[in-house]
C-alpha cells in the first residue's frame, strides 16, 4: 500500500517544483494523478508521462500502484 504523500514525494523528487494532486479511485492502489510542471515545456505528452512513470517505476512494478490514471500539464 502506498500513501498519497509517498506518491507526491516520489514525483517531487524526480520533478522538483512540480504540483502533484493525487486522488484514490478505488482502494489505495488505483490512483488519479495530476502533475503540473514547467519541466514538461517542449515535451510531448508521451515524454511527460514517461517522466512521471519513471518516478513511480518501483511502485508500479511491485503493484503498490495497480492502476494509474495520469494527467500532465504545464503551468498557466
MOPAC internal coordinates of N, CA, C and O (Angstrom, degrees):
PM7 1SCF
backbone

  N    0.0000 0     0.00 0     0.00 0    0    0    0
  C    1.4512 1     0.00 0     0.00 0    1    0    0
  C    1.5340 1   108.58 1     0.00 0    2    1    0
  O    1.2310 1   121.06 1   -40.42 1    3    2    1
  N    1.3010 1   115.58 1   139.58 1    3    2    1
  C    1.4585 1   121.53 1   179.52 1    5    3    2
  C    1.5314 1   108.77 1  -124.68 1    6    5    3
  O    1.2310 1   120.97 1   -37.10 1    7    6    5
  N    1.3094 1   115.76 1   142.90 1    7    6    5
  C    1.4664 1   119.76 1  -179.14 1    9    7    6
  C    1.5233 1   110.23 1   -92.46 1   10    9    7
  O    1.2310 1   121.56 1   -17.52 1   11   10    9
  N    1.3198 1   114.62 1   162.48 1   11   10    9
  C    1.4635 1   120.53 1   176.18 1   13   11   10
  C    1.5281 1   110.12 1   -58.42 1   14   13   11
  O    1.2310 1   120.69 1   138.46 1   15   14   13
  N    1.3166 1   116.29 1   -41.54 1   15   14   13
  C    1.4581 1   121.32 1  -178.43 1   17   15   14
  C    1.5285 1   111.15 1   -63.13 1   18   17   15
  O    1.2310 1   120.19 1   141.02 1   19   18   17
  N    1.3219 1   117.24 1   -38.98 1   19   18   17
  C    1.4637 1   120.91 1   178.32 1   21   19   18
  C    1.5311 1   110.63 1   -64.69 1   22   21   19
  O    1.2310 1   120.17 1   138.26 1   23   22   21
  N    1.3167 1   117.28 1   -41.74 1   23   22   21
  C    1.4634 1   121.16 1   177.99 1   25   23   22
  C    1.5270 1   109.75 1   -61.82 1   26   25   23
  O    1.2310 1   120.59 1   132.80 1   27   26   25
  N    1.3082 1   116.48 1   -47.20 1   27   26   25
  C    1.4671 1   121.10 1   179.49 1   29   27   26
  C    1.5247 1   110.28 1   -59.60 1   30   29   27
  O    1.2310 1   119.88 1   133.97 1   31   30   29
  N    1.3280 1   117.84 1   -46.03 1   31   30   29
  C    1.4649 1   121.54 1  -179.37 1   33   31   30
  C    1.5228 1   112.35 1   -63.02 1   34   33   31
  O    1.2310 1   120.00 1   138.53 1   35   34   33
  N    1.3175 1   117.60 1   -41.47 1   35   34   33
  C    1.4653 1   121.07 1   179.36 1   37   35   34
  C    1.5282 1   111.07 1   -63.38 1   38   37   35
  O    1.2310 1   120.65 1   136.32 1   39   38   37
  N    1.3229 1   116.37 1   -43.68 1   39   38   37
  C    1.4674 1   119.57 1  -179.96 1   41   39   38
  C    1.5239 1   110.31 1   -68.63 1   42   41   39
  O    1.2310 1   120.16 1   138.31 1   43   42   41
  N    1.3378 1   117.31 1   -41.69 1   43   42   41
  C    1.4654 1   120.02 1   179.02 1   45   43   42
  C    1.5235 1   112.51 1   -65.25 1   46   45   43
  O    1.2310 1   120.33 1   150.68 1   47   46   45
  N    1.3194 1   116.98 1   -29.32 1   47   46   45
  C    1.4669 1   120.24 1   176.84 1   49   47   46
  C    1.5307 1   110.25 1   -66.92 1   50   49   47
  O    1.2310 1   120.62 1   140.54 1   51   50   49
  N    1.3351 1   116.41 1   -39.46 1   51   50   49
  C    1.4685 1   121.92 1  -178.85 1   53   51   50
  C    1.5282 1   111.55 1   -82.06 1   54   53   51
  O    1.2310 1   120.53 1   144.02 1   55   54   53
  N    1.3281 1   116.59 1   -35.98 1   55   54   53
  C    1.4663 1   121.99 1  -177.10 1   57   55   54
  C    1.5337 1   107.52 1  -126.84 1   58   57   55
  O    1.2310 1   120.48 1   -98.43 1   59   58   57
  N    1.3394 1   116.70 1    81.57 1   59   58   57
  C    1.4715 1   119.54 1  -177.92 1   61   59   58
  C    1.5328 1   111.72 1   -58.92 1   62   61   59
  O    1.2310 1   121.21 1   -29.51 1   63   62   61
  N    1.3011 1   115.30 1   150.49 1   63   62   61
  C    1.4687 1   123.62 1   178.04 1   65   63   62
  C    1.5304 1   113.12 1    67.50 1   66   65   63
  O    1.2310 1   120.07 1  -164.98 1   67   66   65
  N    1.3241 1   117.47 1    15.02 1   67   66   65
  C    1.4694 1   119.35 1   177.52 1   69   67   66
  C    1.5243 1   109.36 1   -85.21 1   70   69   67
  O    1.2310 1   121.30 1   -25.21 1   71   70   69
  N    1.3175 1   115.12 1   154.79 1   71   70   69
  C    1.4580 1   122.07 1   172.00 1   73   71   70
  C    1.5218 1   106.38 1  -100.57 1   74   73   71
  O    1.2310 1   120.77 1   -53.94 1   75   74   73
  N    1.3179 1   116.14 1   126.06 1   75   74   73
  C    1.4614 1   120.96 1  -175.56 1   77   75   74
  C    1.5236 1   108.93 1  -125.24 1   78   77   75
  O    1.2310 1   121.09 1   -49.65 1   79   78   77
  N    1.3201 1   115.52 1   130.35 1   79   78   77
  C    1.4597 1   122.36 1   178.07 1   81   79   78
  C    1.5267 1   108.09 1  -123.32 1   82   81   79
  O    1.2310 1   120.58 1   -52.24 1   83   82   81
  N    1.3267 1   116.50 1   127.76 1   83   82   81
  C    1.4683 1   121.29 1  -176.23 1   85   83   82
  C    1.5177 1   108.92 1  -123.69 1   86   85   83
  O    1.2310 1   121.32 1   -47.23 1   87   86   85
  N    1.3223 1   115.08 1   132.77 1   87   86   85
  C    1.4624 1   121.32 1   177.09 1   89   87   86
  C    1.5247 1   108.10 1  -129.42 1   90   89   87
  O    1.2310 1   120.74 1   -46.75 1   91   90   89
  N    1.3279 1   116.18 1   133.25 1   91   90   89
  C    1.4603 1   120.91 1   174.37 1   93   91   90
  C    1.5159 1   109.02 1   -78.16 1   94   93   91
  O    1.2310 1   120.40 1   -54.75 1   95   94   93
  N    1.3209 1   116.85 1   125.25 1   95   94   93
  C    1.4561 1   120.64 1   177.62 1   97   95   94
  C    1.5219 1   111.19 1   -92.59 1   98   97   95
  O    1.2310 1   120.84 1   143.89 1   99   98   97
  N    1.3336 1   116.00 1   -36.11 1   99   98   97
  C    1.4630 1   121.27 1  -178.49 1  101   99   98
  C    1.5176 1   106.64 1  -159.00 1  102  101   99
  O    1.2310 1   120.29 1   -65.04 1  103  102  101
  N    1.3045 1   117.04 1   114.96 1  103  102  101
  C    1.4541 1   119.52 1  -176.34 1  105  103  102
  C    1.5190 1   109.43 1    63.28 1  106  105  103
  O    1.2310 1   120.63 1    26.44 1  107  106  105
  N    1.3052 1   116.39 1  -153.56 1  107  106  105
  C    1.4611 1   120.06 1   177.27 1  109  107  106
  C    1.5138 1   112.18 1  -109.23 1  110  109  107
  O    1.2310 1   119.94 1  -170.69 1  111  110  109
  N    1.3311 1   117.72 1     9.31 1  111  110  109
  C    1.4660 1   119.03 1  -178.18 1  113  111  110
  C    1.5266 1   113.45 1  -116.61 1  114  113  111
  O    1.2310 1   119.70 1  -179.05 1  115  114  113
  N    1.3170 1   118.17 1     0.95 1  115  114  113
  C    1.4675 1   123.60 1   173.42 1  117  115  114
  C    1.5274 1   106.72 1  -115.35 1  118  117  115
  O    1.2310 1   120.87 1   -71.66 1  119  118  117
  N    1.3192 1   115.94 1   108.34 1  119  118  117
  C    1.4556 1   120.14 1  -170.40 1  121  119  118
  C    1.5216 1   113.29 1  -121.77 1  122  121  119
  O    1.2310 1   121.32 1   -33.57 1  123  122  121
  N    1.3276 1   115.08 1   146.43 1  123  122  121
  C    1.4663 1   123.48 1   168.21 1  125  123  122
  C    1.5183 1   105.02 1  -107.44 1  126  125  123
  O    1.2310 1   120.12 1   -61.00 1  127  126  125
  N    1.3290 1   117.38 1   119.00 1  127  126  125
  C    1.4594 1   121.53 1  -178.05 1  129  127  126
  C    1.5318 1   109.17 1  -122.90 1  130  129  127
  O    1.2310 1   121.30 1   -49.19 1  131  130  129
  N    1.3266 1   115.11 1   130.81 1  131  130  129
  C    1.4543 1   122.15 1   174.15 1  133  131  130
  C    1.5238 1   107.42 1  -116.83 1  134  133  131
  O    1.2310 1   121.00 1   -50.82 1  135  134  133
  N    1.3409 1   115.69 1   129.18 1  135  134  133
  C    1.4573 1   120.93 1   179.62 1  137  135  134
  C    1.5265 1   108.35 1  -124.41 1  138  137  135
  O    1.2310 1   121.03 1   -53.58 1  139  138  137
  N    1.3219 1   115.63 1   126.42 1  139  138  137
  C    1.4592 1   122.13 1   176.76 1  141  139  138
  C    1.5220 1   106.63 1  -114.72 1  142  141  139
  O    1.2310 1   120.53 1   -59.60 1  143  142  141
  N    1.3403 1   116.58 1   120.40 1  143  142  141
  C    1.4623 1   119.33 1  -175.78 1  145  143  142
  C    1.5183 1   111.46 1  -151.73 1  146  145  143
  O    1.2310 1   121.00 1   -41.65 1  147  146  145
  N    1.3076 1   115.69 1   138.35 1  147  146  145
  C    1.4661 1   120.25 1   176.24 1  149  147  146
  C    1.5288 1   110.87 1   -68.15 1  150  149  147
  O    1.2310 1   119.96 1   158.40 1  151  150  149
  N    1.3291 1   117.68 1   -21.60 1  151  150  149
  C    1.4679 1   121.48 1   176.92 1  153  151  150
  C    1.5263 1   112.20 1   -62.16 1  154  153  151
  O    1.2310 1   119.87 1   162.25 1  155  154  153
  N    1.3204 1   117.85 1   -17.75 1  155  154  153
  C    1.4598 1   121.80 1   179.64 1  157  155  154
  C    1.5343 1   112.59 1   -79.39 1  158  157  155
  O    1.2310 1   119.95 1   167.15 1  159  158  157
  N    1.3374 1   117.70 1   -12.85 1  159  158  157
  C    1.4650 1   120.26 1   179.79 1  161  159  158
  C    1.5264 1   110.37 1   -55.22 1  162  161  159
  O    1.2310 1   120.76 1   -52.12 1  163  162  161
  N    1.3254 1   116.16 1   127.88 1  163  162  161
  C    1.4532 1   121.64 1   178.07 1  165  163  162
  C    1.5166 1   115.02 1    81.97 1  166  165  163
  O    1.2310 1   119.90 1   175.61 1  167  166  165
  N    1.3311 1   117.79 1    -4.39 1  167  166  165
  C    1.4626 1   120.60 1   178.95 1  169  167  166
  C    1.5250 1   110.26 1   -96.13 1  170  169  167
  O    1.2310 1   120.71 1   -35.98 1  171  170  169
  N    1.3154 1   116.24 1   144.02 1  171  170  169
  C    1.4583 1   120.11 1   174.22 1  173  171  170
  C    1.5268 1   108.87 1   -67.35 1  174  173  171
  O    1.2310 1   120.46 1   -16.58 1  175  174  173
  N    1.3196 1   116.73 1   163.42 1  175  174  173
  C    1.4535 1   121.67 1   178.20 1  177  175  174
  C    1.5323 1   110.56 1   -58.50 1  178  177  175
  O    1.2310 1   120.64 1   140.22 1  179  178  177
  N    1.3237 1   116.38 1   -39.78 1  179  178  177
  C    1.4693 1   120.78 1   179.19 1  181  179  178
  C    1.5270 1   110.06 1   -62.01 1  182  181  179
  O    1.2310 1   119.78 1   134.82 1  183  182  181
  N    1.3258 1   118.03 1   -45.18 1  183  182  181
  C    1.4704 1   122.06 1   179.76 1  185  183  182
  C    1.5280 1   110.81 1   -65.24 1  186  185  183
  O    1.2310 1   120.31 1   142.24 1  187  186  185
  N    1.3235 1   117.02 1   -37.76 1  187  186  185
  C    1.4608 1   120.63 1   177.14 1  189  187  186
  C    1.5259 1   110.30 1   -61.10 1  190  189  187
  O    1.2310 1   120.83 1   132.80 1  191  190  189
  N    1.3204 1   116.01 1   -47.20 1  191  190  189
  C    1.4574 1   121.01 1  -178.94 1  193  191  190
  C    1.5236 1   110.75 1   -66.42 1  194  193  191
  O    1.2310 1   120.17 1   140.87 1  195  194  193
  N    1.3240 1   117.27 1   -39.13 1  195  194  193
  C    1.4642 1   120.19 1   178.50 1  197  195  194
  C    1.5238 1   111.14 1   -61.40 1  198  197  195
  O    1.2310 1   120.32 1   142.70 1  199  198  197
  N    1.3190 1   116.99 1   -37.30 1  199  198  197
  C    1.4624 1   121.20 1   178.72 1  201  199  198
  C    1.5317 1   110.51 1   -63.17 1  202  201  199
  O    1.2310 1   120.48 1   136.54 1  203  202  201
  N    1.3203 1   116.69 1   -43.46 1  203  202  201
  C    1.4655 1   120.20 1   178.89 1  205  203  202
  C    1.5306 1   110.16 1   -69.27 1  206  205  203
  O    1.2310 1   119.88 1   136.09 1  207  206  205
  N    1.3328 1   117.83 1   -43.91 1  207  206  205
  C    1.4631 1   120.41 1   178.23 1  209  207  206
  C    1.5205 1   111.10 1   -58.12 1  210  209  207
  O    1.2310 1   120.03 1   142.64 1  211  210  209
  N    1.3368 1   117.55 1   -37.36 1  211  210  209
  C    1.4678 1   120.24 1  -179.55 1  213  211  210
  C    1.5295 1   111.08 1   -64.97 1  214  213  211
  O    1.2310 1   120.14 1   150.08 1  215  214  213
  N    1.3255 1   117.34 1   -29.92 1  215  214  213
  C    1.4596 1   121.01 1   177.27 1  217  215  214
  C    1.5271 1   111.76 1   -70.81 1  218  217  215
  O    1.2310 1   120.69 1   153.44 1  219  218  217
  N    1.3296 1   116.29 1   -26.56 1  219  218  217
  C    1.4654 1   121.62 1  -175.87 1  221  219  218
  C    1.5275 1   112.48 1  -111.94 1  222  221  219
  O    1.2310 1   120.65 1  -163.14 1  223  222  221
  N    1.3262 1   116.36 1    16.86 1  223  222  221
  C    1.4724 1   122.05 1  -173.03 1  225  223  222
  C    1.5331 1   112.81 1   -52.86 1  226  225  223
  O    1.2310 1   120.18 1   130.23 1  227  226  225
  N    1.3232 1   117.27 1   -49.77 1  227  226  225
  C    1.4700 1   120.04 1  -177.07 1  229  227  226
  C    1.5234 1   111.84 1   -66.41 1  230  229  227
  O    1.2310 1   120.63 1   141.01 1  231  230  229
  N    1.3219 1   116.40 1   -38.99 1  231  230  229
  C    1.4590 1   120.50 1  -178.68 1  233  231  230
  C    1.5256 1   111.48 1   -68.75 1  234  233  231
  O    1.2310 1   120.41 1   145.77 1  235  234  233
  N    1.3236 1   116.83 1   -34.23 1  235  234  233
  C    1.4659 1   120.73 1   176.21 1  237  235  234
  C    1.5301 1   110.54 1   -72.01 1  238  237  235
  O    1.2310 1   120.34 1   139.29 1  239  238  237
  N    1.3253 1   116.96 1   -40.71 1  239  238  237
  C    1.4678 1   121.26 1  -178.97 1  241  239  238
  C    1.5288 1   111.51 1   -65.79 1  242  241  239
  O    1.2310 1   120.52 1   142.00 1  243  242  241
  N    1.3199 1   116.62 1   -38.00 1  243  242  241
  C    1.4648 1   120.43 1  -179.13 1  245  243  242
  C    1.5287 1   112.07 1   -84.14 1  246  245  243
  O    1.2310 1   120.64 1   175.09 1  247  246  245
  N    1.3246 1   116.38 1    -4.91 1  247  246  245
  C    1.4594 1   124.54 1  -176.81 1  249  247  246
  C    1.5260 1   113.19 1    64.93 1  250  249  247
  O    1.2310 1   120.50 1  -157.21 1  251  250  249
  N    1.3474 1   116.65 1    22.79 1  251  250  249
  C    1.4655 1   119.27 1   167.42 1  253  251  250
  C    1.5270 1   107.65 1   -61.94 1  254  253  251
  O    1.2310 1   121.64 1   147.49 1  255  254  253
  N    1.3513 1   114.47 1   -32.51 1  255  254  253
  C    1.4630 1   121.61 1   168.58 1  257  255  254
  C    1.5190 1   105.84 1  -112.72 1  258  257  255
  O    1.2310 1   120.90 1   -68.09 1  259  258  257
  N    1.3142 1   115.88 1   111.91 1  259  258  257
  C    1.4689 1   120.40 1  -177.26 1  261  259  258
  C    1.5288 1   111.63 1   -85.85 1  262  261  259
  O    1.2310 1   120.66 1   140.66 1  263  262  261
  N    1.3229 1   116.35 1   -39.34 1  263  262  261
  C    1.4655 1   121.35 1  -179.64 1  265  263  262
  C    1.5221 1   108.62 1  -138.02 1  266  265  263
  O    1.2310 1   121.12 1   -41.91 1  267  266  265
  N    1.3344 1   115.46 1   138.09 1  267  266  265
  C    1.4598 1   120.75 1  -177.54 1  269  267  266
  C    1.5188 1   109.50 1  -133.44 1  270  269  267
  O    1.2310 1   120.96 1   -64.77 1  271  270  269
  N    1.3333 1   115.77 1   115.23 1  271  270  269
  C    1.4627 1   121.49 1   171.55 1  273  271  270
  C    1.5190 1   105.10 1   -96.54 1  274  273  271
  O    1.2310 1   120.27 1   -59.16 1  275  274  273
  N    1.3247 1   117.10 1   120.84 1  275  274  273
  C    1.4531 1   121.42 1  -169.97 1  277  275  274
  C    1.5214 1   111.79 1  -121.01 1  278  277  275
  O    1.2310 1   121.43 1   -45.84 1  279  278  277
  N    1.3256 1   114.87 1   134.16 1  279  278  277
  C    1.4637 1   121.79 1   174.59 1  281  279  278
  C    1.5237 1   106.65 1  -128.85 1  282  281  279
  O    1.2310 1   120.81 1   -50.41 1  283  282  281
  N    1.3368 1   116.05 1   129.59 1  283  282  281
  C    1.4633 1   120.28 1   178.23 1  285  283  282
  C    1.5175 1   109.10 1  -125.00 1  286  285  283
  O    1.2310 1   121.11 1   -32.20 1  287  286  285
  N    1.3285 1   115.49 1   147.80 1  287  286  285
  C    1.4474 1   120.48 1   177.60 1  289  287  286
  C    1.5201 1   110.09 1  -157.98 1  290  289  287
  O    1.2310 1   121.05 1   -15.99 1  291  290  289
  N    1.3285 1   115.59 1   164.01 1  291  290  289
  C    1.4544 1   121.47 1   175.92 1  293  291  290
  C    1.5197 1   108.09 1   -96.16 1  294  293  291
  O    1.2310 1   120.18 1   -23.90 1  295  294  293
  N    1.3416 1   117.26 1   156.10 1  295  294  293
  C    1.4646 1   119.17 1   179.33 1  297  295  294
  C    1.5249 1   111.35 1   -63.01 1  298  297  295
  O    1.2310 1   120.65 1   -28.86 1  299  298  297
  N    1.3146 1   116.35 1   151.14 1  299  298  297
  C    1.4719 1   121.73 1   179.77 1  301  299  298
  C    1.5092 1   110.38 1   -72.36 1  302  301  299
  O    1.2310 1   120.10 1   180.00 1  303  302  301

